[in-house]
Amino acid sequence: MSKLRLGPIVDDKPVKLSIELPGSLHRELLVYAEVHAKANGLAAPMAPEKIAVPMIERFIATDRGFATERRRR
């Protein structure tokens, strides 16, 4: 099985944010959630809104340009 960049997901107190996604991205999130569930031994895939959060966190954490700008502040 391939190694995913996204590991186990910690549940945290949410803040509501409403966004619109293209249908194609929503379908990709559903598929990613299925693969993630299998890779991490989950009984069922997480909902797209739950899996998107750690993906965004990971993206921000690994964005070197953002890290550089953040240090300047």
C-alpha positions, 0 to 999 in steps of 0.5 A, spaced: 500 500 500 502 506 498 504 511 504 499 517 504 502 524 507 496 524 511 496 520 518 492 519 523 487 525 525 486 528 531 479 530 533 479 538 535 474 543 537 471 545 530 470 552 528 464 553 523 467 555 516 462 554 510 466 554 503 463 551 496 468 546 492 467 544 485 464 537 484 470 534 482 474 536 488 469 533 493 469 527 489 477 526 490 476 528 497 471 522 498 476 517 494 482 520 498 478 519 505 476 511 503 484 510 501 486 514 508 481 509 512 484 503 509 491 505 510 489 507 517 485 501 519 479 506 520 472 502 520 469 507 515 472 513 511 471 520 514 467 526 512 470 530 506 469 536 511 473 532 516 479 530 512 480 537 508 482 540 515 488 536 516 490 536 509 490 544 509 494 544 516 499 539 512 499 544 506 500 550 510 505 546 515 510 544 509 509 551 505 516 554 505 514 560 502 508 561 507 513 559 513 518 565 510 513 570 510 510 568 517 517 569 520 517 576 517 511 578 521 
